[in-house]
Every structure is written in structure tokens, then in C-alpha cells.
């Protein structure tokens, strides 16, 4: 299944010109700063704005083709849309708001009980929207969209209006939806923590154009993209639990053919999960270290080096088997170690520096 999008539209002070083919199912994230065109794409996709030119196809179904004169109305596009604000009906209970989403559904593939359970809404069903927290209200909005039985769930910065505690509360529910329902999701955000936990495939937008598109693992480890210039830059990789060492209070994860020690996890052996290794936490060495507190010394080779002049630093891409890490080091370190594409290096990573996300956030 594929989401194929090609759009051109001009506003007085902004021009959108994008084209991408995103693989589904999974979560496709449109990522970029405010004003990059993310919400404009969503608005056109939802049928709320007709572009100057465009074509949108969800697998074999064409939603928009301006040259062929096709422009399906919003209710016929098979999309469930969730906006920044929950937009719940104040006179209806949580149950009533949820069932409102199902009123036009021809077939109940996604059941009410499943949605209520996945989103933790069972104890809230009799409440009215005014009695909900921001995170609870947004979960109800997501549930309402799901019960409309969409072919694609579209989420336009659904956590942007929430504070950090509410955001941390709802992210696990979104990760659970991703794996439990197997429903394709198009997700808009400019928050890298949401990307790290939810994305499978990314479209990086900048001033109405696509800067890059590809898998999260690929784009998060590239030093030549805007992601790498952020303070929170780092590679996001899929991993699997190999074993636990309770005495050492460590767990060993498989990163393809490499292995990574992290603080002890409670996940069963074989669990697929996701890890993030911040670029600022990766130390490079040309020789294997001796006695050292760092648990991980991953043998690899330099793939590319990109200057980061604003930080007086360099971004070094290190290939580790089929994966890659990103390291932020000084230009002096590059010079002293004689680093260049193809150089053999060891990437040193403290076990406590590895961010491990819940199993439900792993790629499906």
C-alpha cells in the first residue's frame, strides 16, 4: 500500500511544491519547522483546500487529480482526521463523541471496545468534555476518528497544544495504536521526541519543498540534514532484546549484527523495540579502548563527515553493519584522529546514554 502525493499551490507569501510516495502501513511523519507546508498538505489531503495542481492516491484509490477533474469530497476520502485541538461536542458524553465517529461507517472493522481499551477510555465514557484533561480529550478525539473506520488516520500536530506531562501521557497510547491496529497513519509534527517514538518513514519539509524522504533510521543518522543540526539529534534504530544480566543490571540488545548494552530492561527476550543514541553522547576512537567505564565499543567505519560551523563541530556518520550512528565531535578531533570517509573507528556509547522506547513504539 502506498500514499502518493504530488502537489503545487501558491499563496501570496508561500509556495508549496512537493511530491512523495510513502510506503504503508506504518506511520509516515511530515516533519519540519512552522511554515514549512506540513498543515497545508494535510488540509489538501483532507479535501478542505483544492490546490492549483495536484494528485493524491491512496493505494489504487485516487482522492484528487486536478488534470482529470477528480476531487472527492472530504466524507468520501476515507480519512480519519485529528487536529491540534480535540474539537469535541460539549453536549455529548465521551461515549456519545466516540459513537458520533461511527455514525456513517458502513462496516465496523475497528470496534468500539477495542478503541476504548487501546486509548484507556473505559472509565471516562460517561464524562462530558469539560471534565476531561487536555490529554484525555485528545485521546477521545483520536478514538472518534478511528471509529469512523478510516483507511488512513491523519493527525495534524495532535500534541502541540498539550504541556509536556500531558504529551508524555498520550504518546504511549499513540505508539500502541500504531502496532495494535495496523492502521496507516500520516502524522504531522515538528517535535523530534514524537518522531523518535512513532515514525517509520519521514518526509522532511523546508519552505514548501521536500528536503529528504526515507526511513527514520536512514534520515536520523545523516549529518547533512536539518535534523542533525538540532541539540537533540541522534540516530533512531530498531533493536531486539538478546539477554538480561540481572547481576550486572544490564540488558543486551541486537542492532543487526552488532550488540548494545543498556540498563536492565523488563522486556521479554526477543522483544522488538526502538532505541535512540544521541549524537552528543557518541565518542569516537581509532583503537579499541582498554579499561573504561563505557560498555559499548561498536566497530565501524566513517561514512561521511559534515561541518557544523554554528557549533564549531563536525557531524560524523559511522556505519555499524547495516545501521549507522551519528557523532558530534570537534573539528580538532576529526583532525587528530585523521578521520575521513572509509576510516575504521570505534563508536563508544555509554549504556545509560541510550534512550530505549517501550516495545509498543517499535516499528511494526
MIGU-788738 format. One line per 8 residues: number of its first residue (from 1); their letters; for each residue x negated, y negated, z negated of N, C-alpha, C. Coordinates in steps of 0.1 Angstrom, whole numbers. Atoms other than C-alpha are relative to their C-alpha. Example, Ala and Ser with C-alpha at 12.3 -4.5 7.8 and 13.67 -1.06 7.14 Angstrom:
BEGIN
1	as	-9 12 0 -123 45 -78 -9 -12 0  9 11 0 -137 11 -71 8 -11 -8
***
This chain:
BEGIN
1	xxxxxxxx	-8 12 0 0 0 0 -9 -12 0  8 12 -2 -13 -35 9 9 -12 -1  -6 14 -1 -3 -71 3 -9 -8 10  7 8 -10 -13 -90 34 6 -14 0  -4 14 1 -12 -128 31 -9 -8 10  7 9 -8 -22 -154 57 9 -13 1  -8 12 1 -10 -190 51 -8 -13 3  5 14 -2 -16 -226 62 11 -9 -4
9	xxxxxxxx	-9 10 4 1 -255 46 -7 -13 -4  6 13 3 -7 -292 43 9 -9 -8  -6 10 8 3 -316 15 -7 -13 3  7 13 -3 -6 -353 16 -14 0 -5  14 0 6 -37 -347 -6 -6 14 -1  5 -13 2 -42 -310 -3 3 9 12  -3 -9 -12 -45 -283 25 -4 14 -5  2 -14 3 -41 -246 19 -3 8 13
17	xxxxxxxx	4 -8 -12 -58 -222 44 -6 13 -5  5 -13 7 -61 -186 31 5 12 8  -4 -13 -6 -59 -150 44 -8 11 -8  6 -12 6 -65 -118 25 9 12 1  -7 -12 1 -55 -82 24 -4 7 -13  3 -6 14 -52 -68 -12 5 14 -1  -5 -14 2 -50 -31 -20 9 1 -12  -9 -2 10 -21 -20 -41 2 16 -1
25	xxxxxxxx	-3 7 12 -11 -6 -66 -12 -4 -8  11 6 8 -32 -22 -93 4 -15 -2  -2 14 3 -35 -58 -104 -9 -8 9  8 9 -8 -46 -84 -79 1 -14 -6  1 13 7 -57 -117 -95 -4 -11 9  4 13 -7 -57 -151 -78 -7 -8 -11  8 7 11 -84 -169 -98 -6 -13 6  6 13 -4 -96 -205 -96 4 -11 -9
33	xxxxxxxx	-3 12 8 -95 -239 -112 13 -6 4  -12 7 -3 -64 -260 -114 -2 -8 13  1 7 -12 -56 -274 -80 -7 7 11  6 -8 -11 -72 -246 -60 9 7 9  -10 -5 -9 -40 -234 -45 7 13 -5  -6 -13 5 -30 -204 -67 15 -1 0  -14 1 2 5 -216 -76 7 -3 13  -6 3 -13 12 -228 -40 2 13 7
41	xxxxxxxx	-1 -14 -6 5 -192 -28 12 7 -6  -11 -7 7 29 -179 -54 14 -5 4  -13 6 -4 56 -204 -45 4 4 14  -3 -4 -14 54 -195 -8 4 15 0  -3 -14 0 53 -158 -16 14 3 -6  -13 -2 6 84 -161 -38 12 -5 9  -11 5 -9 103 -178 -9 5 -14 -5  -4 13 5 105 -212 -27 -6 -12 8
49	xxxxxxxx	6 11 -9 84 -231 -1 -3 7 13  3 -5 -13 82 -225 36 -12 -7 5  12 6 -4 47 -230 48 0 -5 15  1 5 -14 36 -248 80 -2 12 10  2 -12 -8 24 -214 93 -3 11 -10  4 -11 9 21 -180 77 7 13 3  -5 -14 -1 27 -143 75 -3 7 -13  1 -8 12 33 -122 44 6 13 2
57	xxxxxxxx	-5 -13 -1 37 -85 44 -3 9 -12  3 -9 12 41 -61 15 2 14 6  0 -13 -7 31 -27 30 6 -2 14  -6 1 -14 53 -23 61 11 -11 0  -11 10 0 79 -49 50 -5 -14 1  4 14 -3 75 -84 64 9 -10 -7  -8 9 8 86 -111 40 1 -14 7  1 13 -7 75 -141 61 -8 2 13
65	xxxxxxxx	8 0 -12 64 -145 97 5 -12 8  -5 12 -6 68 -181 109 1 1 15  0 -1 -14 59 -172 145 12 8 5  -11 -9 -4 86 -145 146 13 -5 -5  -12 5 5 111 -166 128 6 7 -12  -5 -8 11 113 -143 98 -4 -8 -13  2 6 13 117 -159 63 11 5 -9  -10 -6 8 135 -137 39 3 -9 -12
73	xxxxxxxx	-3 8 12 154 -155 11 -6 7 -12  6 -6 12 140 -150 -24 6 12 -5  -7 -12 6 166 -125 -35 -2 13 8  2 -12 -9 157 -102 -6 -15 4 1  15 -2 -1 119 -102 -11 -5 12 -9  4 -11 8 119 -75 -38 -11 -4 -10  10 5 10 97 -96 -62 6 -3 -13  -3 5 13 99 -100 -99 -10 -11 -4
81	xxxxxxxx	9 11 2 85 -134 -108 1 -5 -14  1 5 14 73 -146 -142 -8 -13 0  7 13 0 64 -183 -147 -7 -2 -13  7 4 12 44 -201 -173 9 -1 -12  -10 1 10 75 -208 -193 10 11 1  -8 -11 -1 98 -180 -202 14 -2 7  -13 3 -7 130 -197 -189 11 9 -3  -10 -9 4 153 -175 -209 13 -8 -1
89	xxxxxxxx	-14 6 2 191 -181 -211 2 -2 -15  -1 2 15 196 -197 -246 13 6 -6  -13 -5 6 232 -184 -249 1 15 0  1 -14 -1 222 -148 -243 -10 6 -10  10 -7 8 205 -124 -267 -11 5 8  11 -6 -8 173 -107 -258 5 11 9  -6 -11 -8 193 -77 -247 7 -6 13  -7 7 -11 215 -100 -225 -9 -5 10
97	xxxxxxxx	10 5 -9 185 -117 -210 -7 11 8  6 -12 -7 169 -83 -202 10 6 11  -10 -6 -9 201 -69 -186 3 -9 12  -2 9 -10 205 -101 -166 -9 3 12  9 -3 -11 175 -90 -146 4 12 8  -5 -12 -7 192 -57 -137 13 -1 7  -14 1 -5 225 -71 -125 1 3 14  -1 -2 -15 217 -69 -88 -8 13 4
105	xxxxxxxx	8 -11 -4 195 -38 -89 8 11 6  -8 -11 -6 207 -10 -66 -4 13 -6  5 -13 5 185 17 -82 -8 -3 -12  7 2 12 172 18 -118 -12 9 -1  12 -7 1 137 31 -112 -7 -2 -14  6 4 13 124 12 -143 11 -1 -10  -11 -1 9 146 20 -172 -1 -11 -12  0 9 11 157 -4 -200 -8 4 -12
113	xxxxxxxx	6 -5 12 145 18 -228 -16 0 2  15 0 -3 110 21 -211 -5 -14 -2  5 14 0 107 -16 -207 0 -5 -15  -1 4 14 118 -23 -243 -11 6 -8  11 -6 7 93 2 -256 -13 -5 4  13 5 -4 64 -9 -235 -4 -14 -4  3 14 4 68 -45 -244 3 -3 -15  -3 2 14 77 -39 -280 11 -9 -4
121	xxxxxxxx	-12 9 1 111 -55 -278 12 6 -8  -11 -7 7 132 -29 -297 6 -7 -11  -5 7 12 135 -49 -329 5 -14 3  -4 13 -4 142 -81 -310 13 -1 8  -11 0 -10 172 -71 -289 12 -9 -4  -11 8 4 198 -89 -310 -3 -15 -2  4 14 3 179 -122 -314 3 -8 12  -1 10 -10 185 -153 -294 -13 -7 3
129	xxxxxxxx	13 5 -4 156 -171 -276 -5 -10 -10  5 10 9 154 -199 -302 -6 7 -13  6 -7 11 144 -173 -328 -12 8 4  12 -8 -4 115 -159 -308 -12 -9 0  12 7 -1 79 -169 -309 -3 -1 15  4 2 -14 62 -180 -276 -4 13 6  4 -13 -6 46 -146 -271 12 9 1  -12 -8 -1 79 -128 -278 9 -4 12
137	xxxxxxxx	-8 5 -11 98 -150 -254 -6 4 14  6 -3 -12 73 -144 -227 1 15 3  -2 -15 -2 75 -106 -232 14 3 5  -14 -1 -5 113 -109 -227 1 -4 14  0 4 -14 107 -128 -195 -6 10 9  6 -11 -8 84 -101 -182 10 12 1  -10 -11 0 110 -74 -192 11 -3 10  -11 4 -10 137 -93 -173 -4 2 14
145	xxxxxxxx	5 -2 -14 116 -94 -142 -2 14 4  2 -14 -3 108 -57 -145 13 7 3  -13 -7 -2 144 -47 -148 8 -4 13  -6 3 -13 152 -64 -115 -6 10 10  5 -11 -8 134 -33 -101 -9 -5 12  7 6 -11 108 -53 -81 -10 10 6  11 -8 -7 84 -38 -55 -14 -6 -4  12 6 5 58 -63 -68 3 -10 -11
153	xxxxxxxx	-2 10 11 56 -82 -101 -10 -11 2  8 12 -2 43 -117 -96 0 -8 -13  1 7 12 30 -136 -126 -8 -12 2  7 13 -2 21 -173 -124 -5 -6 -13  6 5 13 -2 -181 -154 10 2 -11  -10 -2 10 22 -164 -178 -5 -3 -14  5 2 14 -1 -170 -208 -5 -15 -2  6 13 0 -11 -206 -200 6 -9 -11
161	xxxxxxxx	-7 9 10 15 -222 -224 -2 6 -15  1 -6 13 5 -199 -253 -13 -4 -7  13 2 7 -21 -206 -280 -7 14 -1  9 -12 -1 -50 -181 -285 6 12 -7  -6 -12 7 -33 -159 -312 11 6 8  -12 -6 -7 -1 -155 -291 -5 7 13  6 -5 -12 -22 -149 -260 -6 14 -3  6 -12 4 -42 -122 -278 11 11 -3
169	xxxxxxxx	-11 -9 3 -9 -107 -289 6 7 12  -7 -5 -12 6 -103 -254 -9 7 10  9 -6 -10 -25 -93 -234 0 16 -1  -1 -15 1 -24 -56 -247 13 5 7  -13 -4 -6 13 -54 -235 -2 -1 15  2 1 -15 3 -66 -200 -9 11 5  9 -11 -4 -25 -41 -199 7 14 0  -8 -13 1 -1 -13 -210 9 1 12
177	xxxxxxxx	-9 -1 -12 23 -22 -182 -7 4 12  8 -3 -11 -4 -20 -157 -2 15 3  2 -14 -1 -11 16 -164 12 9 -1  -11 -8 3 22 29 -176 10 1 11  -10 0 -10 45 18 -148 -6 2 14  6 -1 -13 20 19 -119 6 -10 10  -6 10 -9 37 -12 -105 -10 -10 5  10 10 -5 17 -35 -82 3 -14 -7
185	xxxxxxxx	-1 13 7 10 -69 -99 -8 -10 7  8 11 -5 -1 -102 -84 0 -10 -12  1 8 12 -14 -123 -113 -9 -12 2  6 12 -2 -24 -159 -113 -6 -5 -13  6 5 12 -49 -173 -139 -12 -8 3  13 6 0 -79 -195 -145 -8 4 -13  6 -5 12 -88 -176 -177 -7 13 2  9 -11 -4 -117 -152 -174 3 12 -10
193	xxxxxxxx	-3 -11 9 -106 -131 -205 12 8 5  -12 -7 -6 -73 -123 -188 -5 8 12  5 -8 -12 -92 -113 -156 -7 12 -5  8 -12 4 -116 -90 -175 9 11 -5  -9 -11 5 -87 -71 -191 10 6 10  -12 -3 -9 -62 -70 -162 -4 3 14  2 0 -14 -78 -74 -128 -6 13 5  6 -11 -8 -86 -46 -103 -7 -6 12
201	xxxxxxxx	5 6 -12 -91 -68 -73 2 -15 -1  -1 15 2 -97 -106 -71 -1 -7 13  1 10 -10 -92 -135 -48 -5 -13 -7  5 12 6 -114 -164 -58 3 -12 9  -5 11 -7 -99 -197 -47 -8 -13 -4  7 13 3 -116 -231 -44 5 -10 10  -5 11 -8 -99 -263 -30 8 5 12  -9 -5 -10 -73 -243 -10 -6 10 10
209	xxxxxxxx	6 -10 -8 -98 -219 5 -4 12 -8  4 -11 7 -109 -184 -4 -16 0 0  15 0 1 -145 -183 -17 -5 15 1  4 -14 0 -146 -145 -21 12 8 -4  -11 -9 4 -123 -115 -24 -7 14 -1  5 -13 1 -131 -80 -36 3 6 -14  -3 -6 13 -131 -57 -66 -6 -8 -12  5 7 12 -136 -71 -101 -14 3 -3
217	xxxxxxxx	14 -4 2 -168 -51 -106 -9 -6 9  8 6 -10 -182 -64 -74 -2 -15 -2  1 14 1 -174 -101 -79 -5 -5 -13  4 4 13 -181 -103 -116 -16 1 -2  14 -2 1 -217 -92 -110 -8 -8 10  7 8 -10 -226 -116 -82 -4 -14 -6  5 13 5 -247 -146 -91 2 -12 9  -2 11 -10 -238 -167 -60 15 -5 0
225	xxxxxxxx	-14 4 0 -201 -171 -70 3 -9 -12  -3 9 11 -185 -197 -93 2 7 -14  -2 -8 13 -177 -170 -119 -13 0 -8  13 -2 6 -215 -167 -126 -4 -13 -7  5 13 6 -218 -204 -135 7 -3 -13  -7 2 12 -194 -201 -164 -8 5 -12  7 -4 12 -207 -198 -200 4 15 -3  -4 -13 3 -187 -166 -203 -1 10 12
233	xxxxxxxx	3 -9 -11 -200 -150 -171 -5 14 -5  5 -13 4 -207 -113 -172 7 11 9  -5 -11 -8 -202 -80 -153 11 8 -8  -11 -8 6 -169 -61 -160 0 13 8  2 -13 -6 -173 -24 -154 9 11 -6  -8 -12 5 -153 9 -157 -10 9 -6  8 -10 8 -167 34 -182 9 11 -5  -7 -12 5 -158 67 -197 -7 5 -13
241	xxxxxxxx	5 -4 13 -163 80 -233 -7 13 2  7 -13 -1 -190 107 -233 -1 7 -14  0 -6 13 -195 113 -270 -1 -10 -11  1 8 12 -194 99 -305 -11 5 -10  10 -4 10 -222 99 -331 4 -8 -13  -5 6 12 -205 92 -364 -11 -4 -10  11 3 10 -237 93 -384 -7 -13 4  7 12 -5 -253 66 -362 11 -12 2
249	xxxxxxxx	-11 10 -2 -219 48 -359 0 -6 14  1 4 -14 -223 47 -321 9 9 8  -6 -8 -10 -204 59 -291 -8 -1 13  8 0 -13 -220 68 -257 10 0 11  -9 1 -12 -202 57 -225 -8 3 12  6 -3 -13 -209 68 -190 4 -12 9  -2 11 -10 -214 39 -165 -5 7 14  5 -8 -12 -216 61 -133 -10 10 -5
257	xxxxxxxx	11 -9 4 -249 79 -136 -8 -5 -12  7 6 12 -261 55 -164 8 3 -12  -7 -1 13 -252 56 -201 -2 -12 -8  0 13 7 -244 28 -225 5 3 -14  -4 -1 14 -244 29 -263 8 -13 -5  -8 11 6 -217 8 -281 4 4 -14  -5 -4 14 -204 6 -317 11 10 1  -9 -12 0 -184 36 -327 15 -4 4
265	xxxxxxxx	-14 2 -4 -150 38 -310 9 11 -5  -9 -10 4 -119 57 -319 7 7 12  -6 -6 -12 -110 67 -283 -5 14 2  4 -14 -3 -110 104 -274 -10 1 11  10 -3 -10 -137 119 -253 7 0 14  -6 0 -13 -131 114 -216 9 -12 3  -8 11 -2 -111 82 -221 -6 -10 10  4 10 -10 -114 57 -192 3 -13 -6
273	xxxxxxxx	-2 13 5 -119 22 -204 -8 -10 8  6 11 -7 -134 -11 -194 -10 -7 -9  9 7 9 -165 -29 -207 -4 -13 8  5 12 -5 -178 -64 -202 -14 -3 -6  13 2 5 -215 -72 -205 -4 -15 3  2 14 -2 -221 -110 -209 -14 -2 6  13 2 -7 -249 -123 -186 -10 -6 -10  9 6 9 -264 -143 -215 -6 10 -10
281	xxxxxxxx	5 -10 9 -269 -111 -235 -9 11 6  8 -10 -7 -289 -92 -209 -15 -5 1  14 3 0 -327 -92 -214 -7 9 11  7 -7 -10 -350 -82 -185 -14 3 -4  14 -4 3 -383 -63 -188 -5 9 12  5 -8 -11 -406 -47 -163 -6 13 -5  4 -13 6 -417 -20 -187 10 5 -10  -9 -6 10 -397 4 -208 -5 -5 -14
289	xxxxxxxx	4 5 13 -397 -11 -244 -3 12 -9  3 -10 10 -411 8 -273 9 -1 -12  -9 1 12 -398 4 -309 7 -14 1  -8 12 -2 -370 -21 -305 14 3 -5  -13 -2 6 -336 -26 -321 11 1 11  -10 -1 -11 -318 -28 -287 2 15 4  -3 -14 -3 -300 5 -280 -1 4 15  -2 -3 -15 -297 2 -242 -11 -6 8
297	xxxxxxxx	10 4 -9 -326 0 -218 3 7 14  -5 -6 -12 -310 6 -184 -10 -3 12  9 2 -11 -334 12 -155 8 -4 13  -7 5 -12 -325 -6 -123 -10 -8 9  8 8 -9 -337 -29 -96 7 -14 3  -6 13 -3 -332 -66 -88 6 0 14  -8 1 -13 -305 -71 -61 -1 -13 6  1 14 -5 -306 -109 -58 -3 -9 -12
305	xxxxxxxx	3 10 10 -317 -140 -77 6 -13 5  -7 13 -4 -296 -172 -76 -4 -11 -10  3 11 9 -308 -205 -91 13 -5 -7  -10 7 8 -286 -221 -118 -5 -13 -5  8 12 4 -301 -256 -119 7 -8 -11  -6 7 11 -275 -271 -142 -4 5 -14  4 -5 12 -286 -248 -169 -15 3 -1  15 -3 -1 -323 -247 -159 -2 15 -1
313	xxxxxxxx	0 -14 1 -317 -210 -154 0 7 13  -1 -8 -12 -316 -182 -129 10 11 -3  -9 -11 1 -289 -156 -123 -5 12 8  6 -11 -6 -304 -122 -117 10 12 1  -8 -12 -2 -283 -93 -102 -8 12 -1  7 -13 2 -295 -59 -114 8 12 4  -7 -12 -4 -284 -28 -96 -3 12 -10  2 -12 9 -279 1 -121 8 11 6
321	xxxxxxxx	-7 -10 -8 -270 31 -99 10 -7 9  -11 6 -8 -236 23 -83 6 -13 -6  -5 12 7 -230 -5 -108 -10 -11 1  9 11 0 -246 -39 -112 3 -9 -12  -1 9 11 -252 -62 -142 -5 -14 5  4 14 -3 -257 -100 -142 -8 -5 -12  8 5 11 -285 -115 -163 -3 -15 2  4 14 -1 -290 -152 -170 -13 -2 -8
329	xxxxxxxx	13 1 6 -327 -159 -177 -6 -14 5  7 13 -4 -351 -189 -173 -8 2 13  8 -1 -12 -369 -196 -140 -14 5 -4  13 -5 5 -401 -191 -161 -1 15 -2  0 -14 1 -390 -156 -169 -1 7 13  1 -5 -14 -385 -149 -132 -14 0 5  14 2 -5 -420 -162 -125 -9 9 -8  10 -8 8 -438 -144 -154 2 14 3
337	xxxxxxxx	-2 -14 -3 -422 -111 -146 -2 4 15  1 -3 -14 -427 -115 -109 12 6 7  -12 -6 -4 -391 -108 -102 3 -4 15  -4 3 -13 -379 -106 -66 10 12 4  -9 -11 -5 -352 -85 -47 -8 12 2  7 -13 -1 -363 -49 -50 -9 3 -12  9 -3 12 -383 -53 -82 7 10 -9  -5 -9 10 -379 -25 -107 0 -7 -13
345	xxxxxxxx	-2 6 13 -366 -37 -140 7 9 -10  -8 -6 10 -351 -26 -173 9 -11 -5  -10 10 6 -319 -44 -184 3 5 -14  -1 -3 14 -319 -45 -222 13 -6 -5  -13 5 5 -284 -48 -238 2 5 -14  -3 -4 14 -276 -48 -275 14 7 1  -13 -7 1 -248 -23 -283 11 -9 -5  -10 9 6 -230 -50 -303 4 -11 9
353	xxxxxxxx	-3 11 -10 -230 -74 -273 10 5 10  -9 -5 -10 -209 -51 -252 15 -1 -4  -14 1 3 -172 -60 -251 7 12 5  -8 -12 -4 -150 -29 -250 14 -3 -1  -14 3 0 -114 -33 -240 7 13 -2  -8 -11 3 -86 -10 -250 2 9 12  -2 -9 -11 -81 21 -229 11 -4 10  -11 4 -9 -48 7 -216 -4 -10 10
361	xxxx	4 11 -9 -67 -21 -200 -9 6 11  9 -6 -11 -88 3 -178 7 0 13  -6 -1 -14 -83 5 -141 8 12 1  -8 -12 -3 -55 28 -131 -4 7 12
***
